[in-house]
Amino acid sequence: GKVDYGNTAVAMTPVDAVTRNGVLEIPLEVMKEKKLVSFSYVNKGNQLPLMAYITPKGMLVTAVSMCEPCRSTKFHIEGTNMVCNTCGTRWDLESLNGISGGCLKYPPDVIGHKIEGEKVKIKETDILNWKPRA
């Protein structure tokens, strides 16, 4: 359903991700409860910080948790905005269009997912194919 974030800032909650058979999984239940979670893909020296969040319209988004120009991997939600903890750049949660700040063109880069059972699943190949924009 829809989420009204109001004026409360929502911090990232770290969750453990499991990679099996070429698919990374995080629990959907924790995602629904926390609204904004961070997790890492780690394999053979590859490590990529990832995030998942729920938009005010109730859509689940998975993305690379990186503000590339300033190298931050931590974000929080304020009202209808995604905010970088380091540079303070703000993006609209629904569209990820830049609103204010220095890194407007580099919102968390969306990676596709699917929901199966009680898991949010991301293909390992989609993670490995990701390339930084900056």
C-alpha positions in Angstrom: 0.0 0.0 0.0 0.9 3.7 0.0 3.4 5.1 2.5 3.2 8.5 4.0 6.6 9.4 5.2 5.4 12.7 6.7 8.2 14.7 8.3 10.0 11.7 9.8 13.4 11.0 8.5 13.8 7.2 7.7 17.4 5.9 8.1 18.7 2.8 6.3 18.4 -0.5 8.1 21.1 -3.0 7.2 19.8 -6.4 6.2 21.6 -9.6 5.3 21.5 -10.6 1.6 22.0 -14.2 0.5 23.3 -15.1 -3.0 22.2 -18.5 -4.2 22.1 -19.9 -7.8 22.9 -16.6 -9.3 20.2 -14.7 -7.4 20.6 -12.3 -4.5 17.7 -12.3 -2.0 16.6 -10.2 0.8 13.5 -10.8 3.0 10.4 -8.9 1.8 8.9 -8.7 5.3 11.9 -6.7 6.7 11.7 -4.4 3.6 8.0 -3.7 4.2 8.6 -3.0 7.9 11.7 -0.8 7.6 10.9 1.0 4.2 14.6 1.6 3.4 17.2 -1.1 3.7 20.9 -1.4 2.7 22.7 -4.6 1.9 25.8 -5.7 0.1 26.6 -8.0 -2.8 29.9 -9.8 -2.1 31.4 -12.4 -4.3 35.1 -13.2 -5.3 36.3 -9.7 -4.4 33.4 -8.0 -6.0 31.5 -5.9 -3.5 28.6 -3.5 -4.3 26.4 -1.7 -1.9 22.7 -2.0 -2.7 19.5 -0.6 -1.3 15.8 -1.2 -1.5 13.0 1.2 -0.6 9.3 1.7 -0.9 8.1 4.8 -2.6 5.1 6.9 -1.3 2.9 5.3 -3.9 3.9 1.8 -2.6 6.3 0.7 -5.3 9.4 -1.3 -4.3 12.7 0.0 -5.9 16.1 -1.8 -5.8 19.2 0.2 -6.7 22.9 0.6 -6.3 23.4 2.4 -3.0 26.0 5.0 -4.2 26.1 8.7 -4.8 28.9 8.3 -7.3 30.5 11.8 -7.4 30.8 12.0 -3.6 31.3 8.3 -3.1 28.7 8.0 -0.3 26.8 4.8 0.1 24.4 6.0 2.8 21.1 7.7 2.3 17.9 8.5 4.2 14.3 9.3 3.2 12.8 12.7 4.2 9.2 13.3 3.2 9.1 12.5 -0.5 12.8 12.7 -1.0 15.8 10.4 -1.1 18.7 12.3 0.5 22.5 11.5 0.4 23.9 11.5 3.9 27.2 12.9 2.7 26.4 15.7 0.2 22.8 16.3 1.1 21.6 16.0 -2.6 17.9 15.3 -2.8 16.0 13.3 -5.4 12.3 12.6 -5.7 11.5 9.1 -4.4 9.1 8.2 -7.2 11.1 9.4 -10.2 14.6 9.8 -8.7 14.8 13.2 -10.5 17.2 15.6 -8.9 15.7 18.3 -6.7 18.7 20.1 -5.0 22.4 19.6 -4.3 25.6 18.9 -6.1 25.1 15.3 -7.4 21.6 15.7 -9.1 22.4 13.5 -12.1 23.6 10.6 -9.9 20.7 9.2 -7.9 20.9 5.6 -6.7 21.0 3.7 -10.0 18.0 1.4 -10.3 18.6 -2.3 -10.8 15.6 -4.6 -11.7 14.2 -7.2 -9.2 11.3 -9.5 -8.8 9.3 -10.6 -5.8 8.9 -14.3 -5.3 7.3 -15.7 -2.2 8.6 -13.7 0.7 11.9 -12.7 -1.1 13.0 -9.7 -3.1 15.3 -11.2 -5.8 18.0 -9.5 -7.9 19.9 -11.4 -10.7 23.6 -11.6 -10.0 24.3 -10.8 -13.6 22.4 -7.5 -13.3 24.7 -6.6 -10.4 27.9 -7.7 -12.1 27.0 -5.8 -15.3 26.5 -2.5 -13.4 29.0 0.2 -14.4 29.5 3.5 -12.5 28.3 6.6 -14.3 30.9 8.9 -12.8 
